[in-house]
Amino acid sequence: MRSRRRIFKAWLFYLRKPIREFLPLFFGAIAIVLAGGVGFYYLYDEPLPFSEAVWLTFALLTGEPVRDWPSHWLLEVLHYLLPLLGLVVVLDGLVRFSVYAFRRDEMSPEWVKAMASTFKNHVILFGLGKVGLRVLQQLVALKQQAVVIEKDPHCPNFAYARNHGVPVRVGTAREEGILDEVNVREACSVICCTDDDLANLELAIDARKIRPDMRVVLRMYDQELAEKIRDTMNIHLAFSTAMLSAPLFATASLDAAVINSFYVDGRLLVVARITAAAGTKLCSMAIGELVRTYSLVVVSQKRGDGAMFHPPLENTIEPGDILTLECDPVTLREIHALNRT
């Protein structure tokens, strides 16, 4: 998720603030040098070229006089005043600029905002706990740009985000302007997966205020509340832990072959892994015949060390083949009967 071009653009954005703060001091120093040059040009004991008079003022500003002590009282004042001014004002400004620019903190709001400004069609992930970390790992695997908001400044999962170039903004949904800092206007979606239902909902509503067409995926502990929010607030997906885990727990307890289950338009589907037994009707069938007869999906066919996803319909099923199927529970029982398991 991190590239040299993106980091360069982030640096340009990040340095805007110290440059804006430093410019008045810079132009003020130039004005002082020019004004002092005019004074030395007209008032010094011996005639000086204007360029040398300006250089003499600049040298005094850095604390290094290059000419003899003047006799005019105004120039004597400048000899005392300019080194102090250079030490207190100019040097202090340079030090502040250098510290801000070269000792940046990747967790600072300014750097996160700078990195997020280079993203487009990214995902805003709210929460980096156990669930949030798993979600981030999937986003990284999908090569999807992401920005994280996490309220715990000591979250142990920061290391994973940092190693994969994912900017993390430490803060809560209640902070003013936090969504603007993560560039919500250019984001494609928001995932709210903290353990606080109210905070998740609040961030989702704030994102919708800024972008009414924003895609929102919401994690809720309260299943009834999740269903009401999904139906009444036009939240695209609102999940509760019970809603996601209940089908899998129920089907897995009844059939050891089940590895996952979920609802699609009110219909329960399971993903099951079956080993074809020798001498059964299943072994005499082709993949296409199995699909047409039982209206299921063969996700993969594994034989030996090799696995083939969505195998060709003309492939035959041999003893020992491991099939991963997607179907409803009734069809799965028919496949078990066909395989004598």
C-alpha distance (Angstrom), angle and dihedral (degrees) to the residues before:
residue distance angle dihedral
M1 . . .
R2 3.80 . .
S3 3.80 124.3 .
R4 3.79 134.6 169.7
R5 3.78 91.9 -115.1
R6 3.82 92.0 51.7
I7 3.80 92.5 46.9
F8 3.82 90.1 49.2
K9 3.81 91.1 52.1
A10 3.81 89.7 46.6
W11 3.81 89.9 52.1
L12 3.80 90.8 52.8
F13 3.80 90.1 51.2
Y14 3.82 92.5 43.3
L15 3.82 94.2 51.7
R16 3.79 94.6 52.3
K17 3.79 92.6 86.4
P18 3.85 98.7 50.5
I19 3.81 90.6 41.7
R20 3.82 90.9 52.8
E21 3.80 89.5 48.8
F22 3.80 93.4 45.4
L23 3.82 98.5 45.4
P24 3.84 96.1 74.7
L25 3.80 89.4 51.3
F26 3.81 91.0 46.7
F27 3.80 94.4 50.6
G28 3.81 90.1 42.9
A29 3.81 90.3 55.1
I30 3.82 90.1 49.2
A31 3.82 90.1 51.1
I32 3.82 90.9 49.9
V33 3.81 91.7 49.1
L34 3.82 92.1 49.3
A35 3.81 92.7 45.4
G36 3.81 91.1 48.7
G37 3.80 89.5 47.7
V38 3.80 89.7 56.2
G39 3.81 90.0 50.4
F40 3.81 94.3 50.8
Y41 3.79 90.7 43.6
Y42 3.81 92.7 58.6
L43 3.82 104.1 25.9
Y44 3.81 107.7 36.0
D45 3.80 118.2 112.1
E46 3.78 93.6 -112.4
P47 3.80 130.5 31.6
L48 3.81 114.3 -87.1
P49 3.79 131.4 -171.8
F50 3.78 109.9 -112.0
S51 3.81 91.4 -117.5
E52 3.80 90.8 55.0
A53 3.80 90.7 46.5
V54 3.81 89.5 54.1
W55 3.80 90.6 47.4
L56 3.81 90.4 50.2
T57 3.80 90.0 54.2
F58 3.79 91.4 48.5
A59 3.82 90.4 49.4
L60 3.82 90.2 52.6
L61 3.79 89.4 49.4
T62 3.81 88.8 58.0
G63 3.80 92.1 44.7
E64 3.82 96.6 -108.0
P65 3.86 112.4 113.0
V66 3.81 113.2 -162.0
R67 3.84 99.6 -174.2
D68 3.80 137.1 57.2
W69 3.78 120.7 -86.1
P70 3.85 110.2 -78.8
S71 3.78 124.7 -126.8
H72 3.82 97.6 -142.8
W73 3.81 112.8 96.4
L74 3.84 94.2 -136.1
L75 3.79 91.8 54.8
E76 3.81 89.4 47.2
V77 3.82 88.2 55.8
L78 3.79 89.4 50.4
H79 3.81 89.9 52.6
Y80 3.80 89.2 58.1
L81 3.78 98.5 36.1
L82 3.81 104.3 43.4
P83 3.85 97.9 58.2
L84 3.81 90.2 49.4
L85 3.79 90.9 47.1
G86 3.79 91.4 49.3
L87 3.79 92.7 48.2
V88 3.80 98.1 45.4
V89 3.80 103.3 33.8
V90 3.80 111.5 21.1
L91 3.79 98.6 35.5
D92 3.80 91.5 44.0
G93 3.82 90.1 51.6
L94 3.80 92.0 50.2
V95 3.79 91.8 49.0
R96 3.81 92.3 49.1
F97 3.80 91.5 48.7
S98 3.81 92.1 48.6
V99 3.80 93.5 47.9
Y100 3.80 92.2 49.0
A101 3.79 93.6 46.2
F102 3.79 102.9 41.0
R103 3.80 104.0 27.5
R104 3.78 96.5 52.9
D105 3.79 121.8 157.0
E106 3.81 114.2 -134.2
M107 3.82 88.2 -147.7
S108 3.80 93.8 53.7
P109 3.82 116.9 113.1
E110 3.81 90.5 -124.5
W111 3.82 94.5 56.9
V112 3.83 93.0 42.2
K113 3.80 89.0 51.7
A114 3.79 90.3 48.3
M115 3.82 92.6 51.1
A116 3.81 93.3 43.8
S117 3.80 90.2 52.4
T118 3.83 88.4 65.6
F119 3.83 93.1 54.5
K120 3.78 128.0 92.2
N121 3.82 128.5 -177.6
H122 3.79 89.1 8.0
V123 3.81 129.8 150.4
I124 3.80 122.5 -112.2
L125 3.81 108.6 -146.4
F126 3.80 115.3 -162.6
G127 3.80 110.3 -159.1
L128 3.80 130.8 23.9
G129 3.79 100.7 -156.2
K130 3.79 124.5 118.0
V131 3.81 93.8 -58.9
G132 3.79 94.0 38.7
L133 3.80 91.6 52.3
R134 3.81 91.4 52.8
V135 3.80 90.2 48.8
L136 3.81 91.2 49.3
Q137 3.80 91.0 49.6
Q138 3.79 89.5 54.9
L139 3.81 91.7 47.8
V140 3.80 90.4 51.0
A141 3.81 90.2 48.5
L142 3.81 88.7 51.7
K143 3.84 89.7 49.4
Q144 3.80 89.7 -122.0
Q145 3.80 119.0 156.3
A146 3.80 112.5 -120.2
V147 3.79 142.1 177.5
V148 3.81 120.1 -158.3
I149 3.80 130.7 -147.1
E150 3.82 113.7 -162.1
K151 3.80 126.9 170.9
D152 3.84 97.6 -157.7
P153 3.83 110.1 82.0
H154 3.83 89.4 -163.6
C155 3.79 97.5 50.3
P156 3.85 108.4 148.7
N157 3.82 91.6 -143.7
F158 3.81 93.8 68.9
A159 3.81 88.9 91.4
Y160 3.81 92.5 63.2
A161 3.80 92.2 49.5
R162 3.80 92.1 47.2
N163 3.82 93.1 48.6
H164 3.80 90.2 54.0
G165 3.79 96.6 45.2
V166 3.81 95.4 -109.7
P167 3.83 112.2 148.8
V168 3.82 114.3 -132.0
R169 3.80 122.7 -157.3
V170 3.80 111.9 -157.3
G171 3.79 107.5 -143.7
T172 3.78 146.9 83.4
A173 3.78 134.6 -93.5
R174 3.80 89.7 -106.1
E175 3.81 94.3 65.1
E176 3.76 112.2 109.7
G177 3.80 113.0 -112.5
I178 3.80 96.8 3.3
L179 3.81 92.2 129.6
D180 3.79 91.0 52.7
E181 3.80 88.8 53.3
V182 3.81 90.7 57.9
N183 3.83 91.3 47.1
V184 3.80 97.4 -113.6
R185 3.81 92.4 173.3
E186 3.81 90.8 67.5
A187 3.82 96.2 39.2
C188 3.79 123.3 108.5
S189 3.81 97.8 -151.2
V190 3.79 147.4 -4.8
I191 3.82 123.8 -134.2
C192 3.81 114.8 -162.8
C193 3.80 110.3 -168.2
T194 3.81 108.6 149.7
D195 3.81 122.1 126.7
D196 3.82 90.6 -109.6
D197 3.82 112.5 88.5
L198 3.80 93.0 -168.1
A199 3.81 93.3 50.8
N200 3.81 91.1 48.0
L201 3.78 91.8 50.2
E202 3.80 93.1 45.2
L203 3.78 93.2 53.3
A204 3.82 91.2 46.6
I205 3.81 91.3 52.6
D206 3.81 92.2 46.9
A207 3.80 90.7 50.5
R208 3.80 90.4 50.3
K209 3.81 90.9 51.5
I210 3.79 89.9 57.4
R211 3.80 96.3 37.8
P212 3.84 113.8 19.9
D213 3.81 90.1 -172.0
M214 3.81 93.6 51.8
R215 3.81 114.3 132.6
V216 3.81 108.9 -126.5
V217 3.81 127.9 -165.7
L218 3.78 111.8 -169.8
R219 3.79 132.1 -165.9
M220 3.81 114.2 -151.9
Y221 3.78 130.0 177.1
D222 3.80 92.5 -156.9
Q223 3.82 107.2 74.2
E224 3.81 95.7 -163.6
L225 3.79 91.2 49.2
A226 3.80 90.2 48.9
E227 3.81 91.3 54.1
K228 3.81 92.7 47.7
I229 3.80 92.7 48.4
R230 3.79 92.2 48.6
D231 3.80 92.6 50.5
T232 3.82 101.5 38.7
M233 3.82 105.8 31.2
N234 3.80 98.6 42.4
I235 3.80 91.9 -119.5
H236 3.78 104.0 164.7
L237 3.80 96.7 -139.3
A238 3.80 128.1 6.7
F239 3.79 115.4 177.2
S240 3.76 132.2 -174.5
T241 3.79 124.0 -160.6
A242 3.79 90.9 -119.4
M243 3.81 92.3 49.8
L244 3.79 92.1 53.6
S245 3.79 99.2 40.4
A246 3.82 102.5 38.5
P247 3.86 97.6 73.7
L248 3.80 92.3 46.7
F249 3.82 94.1 47.1
A250 3.79 92.4 47.8
T251 3.82 97.8 46.5
A252 3.81 95.0 39.8
S253 3.80 90.7 53.4
L254 3.82 90.0 56.1
D255 3.81 99.4 41.2
A256 3.81 126.7 30.2
A257 3.82 90.7 -157.0
V258 3.82 92.8 66.7
I259 3.81 114.3 102.3
N260 3.80 98.4 167.2
S261 3.79 142.0 2.3
F262 3.79 137.5 -173.4
Y263 3.78 143.5 160.8
V264 3.80 123.8 -104.1
D265 3.81 115.1 -173.1
G266 3.78 90.4 -22.1
R267 3.82 94.4 -49.7
L268 3.80 119.8 117.1
L269 3.81 114.2 -130.7
V270 3.78 127.4 -176.4
V271 3.79 133.3 -159.4
A272 3.79 109.6 -143.6
R273 3.80 136.1 178.1
I274 3.81 116.8 -142.6
T275 3.80 130.4 -179.0
A276 3.82 112.0 -143.1
A277 3.81 110.2 -122.5
A278 3.80 122.0 -142.1
G279 3.80 117.5 -105.3
T280 3.81 95.9 21.7
K281 3.77 131.0 121.0
L282 3.79 89.6 -112.2
C283 3.81 91.0 66.2
S284 3.78 92.4 54.8
M285 3.81 93.6 57.7
A286 3.78 133.9 87.7
I287 3.80 122.0 -130.9
G288 3.80 91.5 -110.3
E289 3.81 93.0 51.6
L290 3.80 90.5 50.4
V291 3.80 91.5 50.1
R292 3.81 95.2 47.2
T293 3.79 95.9 43.9
Y294 3.78 99.0 47.4
S295 3.85 102.3 24.7
L296 3.77 94.5 -127.6
V297 3.79 137.3 131.0
V298 3.80 122.8 -113.8
V299 3.78 102.7 -148.0
S300 3.79 97.0 -178.0
Q301 3.79 143.2 -8.0
K302 3.80 116.6 -150.3
R303 3.79 121.3 -165.4
G304 3.76 118.4 174.6
D305 3.80 110.3 -41.6
G306 3.79 95.2 -21.7
A307 3.79 127.4 84.2
M308 3.81 126.6 -166.3
F309 3.79 119.9 -160.5
H310 3.80 115.6 -144.4
P311 3.83 92.7 0.4
P312 3.82 119.5 -147.9
L313 3.79 114.6 -86.1
E314 3.81 91.8 -120.2
N315 3.81 92.9 60.4
T316 3.79 113.2 114.3
I317 3.79 123.5 -136.3
E318 3.80 113.1 -119.6
P319 3.82 130.3 -170.0
G320 3.79 110.9 -80.6
D321 3.81 94.6 25.1
I322 3.79 112.0 139.4
L323 3.79 111.0 -141.5
T324 3.80 124.2 -165.4
L325 3.78 108.2 -155.1
E326 3.79 135.1 -173.4
C327 3.79 114.6 -154.0
D328 3.78 143.2 114.6
P329 3.85 121.1 -74.3
V330 3.82 93.7 -104.7
T331 3.81 91.9 55.1
L332 3.80 89.9 46.6
R333 3.80 90.2 57.7
E334 3.81 89.2 52.1
I335 3.80 90.2 52.4
H336 3.81 89.7 50.3
A337 3.81 89.3 53.0
L338 3.79 89.9 48.5
N339 3.80 89.5 51.3
R340 3.85 94.2 40.3
T341 3.79 92.4 -123.4
